[in-house]
């Protein structure tokens, strides 16, 4: 199993804590206490390892389509007013990631990064509508070759404490480019032009960089 680079430090610390706890408890020579410690700390270590897994995926470029920016479940498909960048109505599609999903984020469309901004905020549950505008979040806008602009918003959840975004303004990106990573539960919103053909439905599970969310 490959591990994403964002997990190297977290995993190293987790392994060190796991070793120290089990070695220290082992010194007590209390069999039940040692067994209890091993049985409770090992699943936690496995969870951390699994959270930062980096799946091997073949990403096929589809310039006329919007690929899912992450693994998760579709929780929003609706027209809404986007007030940070577009200041007009857009089609919003939101993907909720549980702690069991892969948390890598990918660029959904090819183009050039025209705008980026990180916002500090709250850490309410990511599936709530207000999380899109009140939680800690990072907004990236990609302008496609034909001038179409797509906004991608990474949103922290109740237990997500860090949003990482890689592409810089003016960077050329495609659907094989990693957008970033969100630690421990979160959500990603897409804002597309009204009239974009949607290929998914509410509650559908999607796979980042693989599922075609919409077509232009």
Secondary structure, 3 states (H helix, E strand, C coil): CCECHHHHHHHHHHHHHHHHHHHHHHCCCCHHHHHHHHHHHHHHHHHHHHHCECCCCCCCCCCCEEECCCCEEEEEEEEEEECCCCCEEEEEEEEEECCCCCCEEECCCCEEEEEEEEECCECCCCCCCCHHHHECEEEEEEECCCCCEEEEEEEECCCCCCEEECCCCCCEECCCCEEEEECCCEEEEEEECCCCEECCCCCCEECCCCCEEEEC
